Amino acid sequence: MSKKKPLESTEGALFVRLPADAVEKLHRAAEAMGMRKKDLVANLVSKYVDPDSPRGLHTLGSLSTRPFGMSGTTADSGRGSYSFQPYDSPEVMTPEQAAAFLQIDEAEVLEMAEARKLPGRKLAAGWRFARAALVTWLSASGKP
């Protein structure tokens, strides 16, 4: 009996950890489009990632949270890792989202809002915070 030669795959494996909200967003997009998540990601990479041109590297560099050198590589390129950042905060945020945006505990956000030390509005049974108002509040001179 002759053994059949295995088919060579045109695919490579990529295992990444993404923030939970990015995973959910990808799942919803793939479901809405009727596509597999791997096909959606492959299409996005094919369309938007161009590491072979200076313009492509500049565009990718603007998405990175780490500084890029003149050669187009990260200052710490030996590590071989990257962390995707979740999408921008929504214009109107819940206390949980505002806490993540401000990088403080949700209980602190609620306490500050109740004390009117943080710009927000109580709507029905919950607080809502405008992203622009929080940015203005953070940027204001003087004591918080």
Secondary structure, DSSP 8 states (H G I E B T S, - for coil): ---------S---------HHHHHHHHHHHHHHT--HHHHHHHHHHHH--TTSHHHHHHHHHH-SS-B-TTSSBTTTTS-----------SEE-HHHHHHHHTS-HHHHHHHHHTT-S--EEETTEEEEEHHHHHHHHH-SS--
